[in-house]
Amino acid sequence: MSAVADAEHGAAPDSVTRQIETRVAIVGGGFSGAAVAWHLLRQRPDLAQIVIVEPREELGRGLAYSAADPAHRINVPATRMSLIPDTPDHFNDWLEASGALEADPAARIGERNFPSRAVFGAYVAQALAALGPRLRHVRAQAEDIVRQDEGYVVTTSDGTRIRADIVVLAVAHAAPSPPRAVDAALSGHPRYVRDPWQEDGFEPIRRDDRVLIIGSGLTMADIVASLDARGHRGHILAISRRGLRSRGHPAAQHEPFGDFTSPPIGTAAELVRRIRSTVAEAERAGKSWHCVLDQVRLQGGAIWRALPLAERQRLLRHLRPFWDVHRFRIAPQVEAVLDRRIAAGTLAIRPAALKAVSREGETIRVDLRERRRGGRTEETFDAVIVATGPAHGSVFATNPVLAALEAHGLARPDALRLGIDVTPDGHVIGADGTALPTLLVAGPLARGTMGELMGLPDVTHHAIRIAVTAAQALEEHAAEQAA
Ligand SMILES: Cc1cc2nc3c(=O)[nH]c(=O)nc-3n(C[C@H](O)[C@H](O)[C@H](O)COP(=O)(O)OP(=O)(O)OC[C@H]3O[C@@H](n4cnc5c(N)ncnc54)[C@H](O)[C@@H]3O)c2cc1C
């Protein structure tokens, strides 16, 4: 249970609208919102309270770290998952002391720890709970935000009205959006899983079912690990446009290698050339490609901002699938499951497009166009699971608070539809192109401006930056009020 939770209060009686006054309100209490709160309260000991609006029971978990399935593991070592980057071992030390490693000896691979994501969620939730009453959790969904005087009023699903000088949006991941034809054909089928993150979603899938997974990235890997741990032994086919599978971690870890910012890179093609030549250089020095990609990730924001919009578009269109499978790596335990199933012939990953889907009773018929071989095949399955990841492109349509902000002209999607249009400092840009000094975005929805912003190390640094911006905005706001 988090700091001070209003959750147990439930909805206010119909006739009473609960009013809360605060200097800072954070909408979304996943990891990003939690990290902004934690760092802002640390930077500003004089700040009496921050209000955080989050429907989930515990703060800090969000989509990724609410995962109840122990087969879902963090995909970078624990030493890279600190809430406090200045103390890189903060989570790893907590892990060693918490007893979580004794409870899950498989978490340890050599010198590195890859515990389940739920354990990481418990670490963040505990750090937040330690903030006590300085962090007030309103357990509800934010449905509207309007400007009022020099601040905002956030209205939530339980009727609470929160008046705040500064609002930070940290709402991030949208629900997955299955291909329409699949949804239309399979809606109501007992083994059609349109949201793989839903608890107990795999319950109806039987031991020998033939399973089709739409998508071949990290979500697919998690699904295979879950099914395998539940005793599933049937055949699994995972398909995606290119049929690429996320890579694992290197046998030996090296420091990030190369430089991709000086001189700055102006085109997507030049970036590919520079990466290729740097990988060749690294290999001559006895290092694997991993450390080169690590450097690209570290310099990702600067690389992204140096590219003109058309080149960013080109990068997304042509290189994103390759970037994703090299940049997001699979936890070794999950990689071992995938390798074992591929070797046993119970998992195949193929580049293919879905041409048609139909059902006869509970049997699902799928018409696939193979990308490499060019031909079409018809295959039958007992279950279909959507693993296309969060649908960030439609987040303005699916998240009520973003839809409301857009309707009020207070926010708009970024040009590449990766999330919310923001300045490099994190200020939301309104419909008229003006940056709003007291409305900020933390987390992956700032990617259109910031570039690479998904993995936890990047998200943590971004949250700290937004906490600094919020602290400055507080000072400016106070100075304006005093004038
Ligand atoms: C499945 C998955 C696994 C991952 N695993 C790893 C990993 O192992 N290692 C790593 O480095 N990175 C990982 N990542 C990436 C990374 O850690 C996440 O991107 C990061 O946690 C983002 O957190 P967030 O708080 O911005 O977003 P979210 O987790 O999406 O949290 C947003 C929160 O906002 C709330 N919210 C949404 N709308 C509203 C509203 N209208 N009102 C109030 N609240 C609202 C939601 O309930 C949610 O809790 C993973 C990402 C995913 C999706």
The ligand as a MOL file (V3000), in Angstrom:
LIG
                    3D

  0  0  0     0  0            999 V3000
M  V30 BEGIN CTAB
M  V30 COUNTS 53 58 0 0 0
M  V30 BEGIN ATOM
M  V30 1 C 5.3950 -5.2820 -20.5650 0
M  V30 2 C 6.5780 -4.3870 -20.3610 0
M  V30 3 C 7.7240 -4.8800 -19.7640 0
M  V30 4 C 8.8420 -4.0750 -19.5800 0
M  V30 5 N 9.9640 -4.5940 -19.0010 0
M  V30 6 C 11.0440 -3.8260 -18.8400 0
M  V30 7 C 12.2360 -4.3350 -18.2290 0
M  V30 8 O 12.2820 -5.4940 -17.8380 0
M  V30 9 N 13.3090 -3.5150 -18.1150 0
M  V30 10 C 13.2930 -2.2330 -18.5680 0
M  V30 11 O 14.3000 -1.5310 -18.4570 0
M  V30 12 N 12.1820 -1.7150 -19.1320 0
M  V30 13 C 11.0720 -2.4760 -19.2680 0
M  V30 14 N 9.9270 -1.9510 -19.8160 0
M  V30 15 C 9.9060 -0.5450 -20.1630 0
M  V30 16 C 9.6940 0.4150 -18.9960 0
M  V30 17 O 10.1230 0.0980 -17.7630 0
M  V30 18 C 8.3890 1.1230 -19.0500 0
M  V30 19 O 8.3480 1.7540 -20.2740 0
M  V30 20 C 8.1930 2.0920 -17.8980 0
M  V30 21 O 7.8780 1.3470 -16.8010 0
M  V30 22 C 7.1800 3.1580 -18.2050 0
M  V30 23 O 6.4400 3.4510 -17.0510 0
M  V30 24 P 5.3070 4.5250 -17.0870 0
M  V30 25 O 4.9680 4.8430 -15.6880 0
M  V30 26 O 5.7410 5.6690 -17.9380 0
M  V30 27 O 4.1310 3.8480 -17.8700 0
M  V30 28 P 2.9880 2.8100 -17.4050 0
M  V30 29 O 3.6030 1.6090 -16.8420 0
M  V30 30 O 2.0980 2.6610 -18.5770 0
M  V30 31 O 2.2330 3.5650 -16.2440 0
M  V30 32 C 1.2830 4.5570 -16.5090 0
M  V30 33 C 0.2670 4.5430 -15.4040 0
M  V30 34 O -0.6770 5.5550 -15.6810 0
M  V30 35 C -1.9500 5.0990 -15.2800 0
M  V30 36 N -2.9380 5.8410 -16.0670 0
M  V30 37 C -3.1810 5.7720 -17.3860 0
M  V30 38 N -4.1680 6.6250 -17.7180 0
M  V30 39 C -4.5410 7.2290 -16.5790 0
M  V30 40 C -5.5160 8.2110 -16.2730 0
M  V30 41 N -6.3070 8.7260 -17.2170 0
M  V30 42 N -5.6450 8.6050 -14.9860 0
M  V30 43 C -4.8480 8.1010 -14.0120 0
M  V30 44 N -3.9030 7.1670 -14.2540 0
M  V30 45 C -3.7530 6.7490 -15.5230 0
M  V30 46 C -1.9570 3.6100 -15.5700 0
M  V30 47 O -2.8590 2.9330 -14.7260 0
M  V30 48 C -0.4990 3.2260 -15.2980 0
M  V30 49 O -0.3210 2.6770 -14.0200 0
M  V30 50 C 8.8050 -2.7290 -20.0110 0
M  V30 51 C 7.6480 -2.2130 -20.6070 0
M  V30 52 C 6.5340 -3.0260 -20.7780 0
M  V30 53 C 5.3130 -2.4580 -21.4180 0
M  V30 END ATOM
M  V30 BEGIN BOND
M  V30 1 1 1 2
M  V30 2 1 2 3
M  V30 3 2 2 52
M  V30 4 2 3 4
M  V30 5 1 4 5
M  V30 6 1 4 50
M  V30 7 2 5 6
M  V30 8 1 6 7
M  V30 9 1 6 13
M  V30 10 2 7 8
M  V30 11 1 7 9
M  V30 12 1 9 10
M  V30 13 2 10 11
M  V30 14 1 10 12
M  V30 15 2 12 13
M  V30 16 1 13 14
M  V30 17 1 14 15
M  V30 18 1 14 50
M  V30 19 1 15 16
M  V30 20 1 16 17
M  V30 21 1 16 18
M  V30 22 1 18 19
M  V30 23 1 18 20
M  V30 24 1 20 21
M  V30 25 1 20 22
M  V30 26 1 22 23
M  V30 27 1 23 24
M  V30 28 2 24 25
M  V30 29 1 24 26
M  V30 30 1 24 27
M  V30 31 1 27 28
M  V30 32 2 28 29
M  V30 33 1 28 30
M  V30 34 1 28 31
M  V30 35 1 31 32
M  V30 36 1 32 33
M  V30 37 1 33 34
M  V30 38 1 33 48
M  V30 39 1 34 35
M  V30 40 1 35 36
M  V30 41 1 35 46
M  V30 42 1 36 37
M  V30 43 1 36 45
M  V30 44 2 37 38
M  V30 45 1 38 39
M  V30 46 1 39 40
M  V30 47 2 39 45
M  V30 48 1 40 41
M  V30 49 2 40 42
M  V30 50 1 42 43
M  V30 51 2 43 44
M  V30 52 1 44 45
M  V30 53 1 46 47
M  V30 54 1 46 48
M  V30 55 1 48 49
M  V30 56 2 50 51
M  V30 57 1 51 52
M  V30 58 1 52 53
M  V30 END BOND
M  V30 END CTAB
M  END
